[in-house]
Amino acid sequence: FLNNVPGVRPMRTEAGVKYEDLRFLVVDDQAFSRNLLRVQLRNLNVGHIDFAAHGEEALSLLQRNGSRVDVVISDWNMRPVDG
């Protein structure tokens, strides 16, 4: 939404990488936390976000898709597999 505001430049990391070029994986057993992070990351114009409810689901997602992930945001206390 900020991309249409005059004078606002696209957000970049310190290394100059655009957030829209990054792939995030959010792992949290609380749906509220996943949704909150979804909103925050979308506001940063993150290009791609995958979500998992626990570590086992995250590992399965990575193995099944073989996808590249640049950033993982993970809860550390989940069942059946922690972050």
Solvent accessible surface area in square Angstrom, and as a share of the most:
residue,aa,sasa,rsa
1,F,148,0.62
2,L,70,0.35
3,N,83,0.42
4,N,135,0.69
5,V,65,0.38
6,P,125,0.78
7,G,84,0.80
8,V,61,0.35
9,R,202,0.74
10,P,69,0.43
11,M,84,0.38
12,R,126,0.46
13,T,39,0.23
14,E,189,0.85
15,A,92,0.72
16,G,36,0.34
17,V,62,0.36
18,K,63,0.26
19,Y,46,0.17
20,E,82,0.37
21,D,83,0.43
22,L,24,0.12
23,R,62,0.22
24,F,14,0.06
25,L,3,0.02
26,V,0,0.00
27,V,5,0.03
28,D,17,0.09
29,D,57,0.30
30,Q,106,0.47
31,A,55,0.42
32,F,156,0.65
33,S,32,0.20
34,R,47,0.17
35,N,73,0.38
36,L,87,0.43
37,L,38,0.19
38,R,97,0.36
39,V,86,0.50
40,Q,89,0.40
41,L,8,0.04
42,R,120,0.44
43,N,71,0.37
44,L,54,0.27
45,N,45,0.23
46,V,5,0.03
47,G,42,0.41
48,H,67,0.30
49,I,15,0.08
50,D,23,0.12
51,F,43,0.18
52,A,2,0.01
53,A,31,0.24
54,H,42,0.19
55,G,7,0.07
56,E,93,0.42
57,E,70,0.31
58,A,8,0.06
59,L,100,0.50
60,S,48,0.31
61,L,23,0.11
62,L,52,0.26
63,Q,148,0.66
64,R,164,0.60
65,N,82,0.42
66,G,65,0.62
67,S,29,0.19
68,R,139,0.51
69,V,39,0.23
70,D,58,0.30
71,V,51,0.29
72,V,84,0.48
73,I,55,0.28
74,S,48,0.31
75,D,38,0.20
76,W,196,0.69
77,N,91,0.47
78,M,5,0.02
79,R,210,0.77
80,P,91,0.57
81,V,55,0.32
82,D,79,0.41
83,G,64,0.61
